[in-house]
């Protein structure tokens, strides 16, 4: 087993969702939802202002798992699931955190790490996105 990842291993990163960059991300992925682009519509909504595209919040969360596990060797993501609990306001400072909850070895493939994750609004401590992931640390050929 890769001795650098165990059940209970935690990793996290801070990310600020800057308005201009988040709007550009939404445009790049084809997310034209007015909640990401139209200040007046967003202000009149239940969110009270522009929110970050869920596509970006989940990409940031997936990216952190890729970054962390690729530091240990060849890795691939196998599955992800997300639950959106709150809108993430543009400009919000967030903490993305993952915890490894299970590791299983699969012969010929490698160690499969299951993790749970959160994206938390740093100012309020409110969890905006909950997630689970499975990724494999590939056996070396």
Secondary structure, DSSP 8 states (H G I E B T S, - for coil): --TT--TT-EEEEEEE--HHHHHHHHHHTT---HHHH-HHHHHTSTTSS-B--HHHHHHHHHHHHHHHHHTTSSEEEEEEEEEE-S--BTT-EEEEEEEEEEEEEETTTEEEEEEEEEEEETTT--EEEEEEEEEEEE---
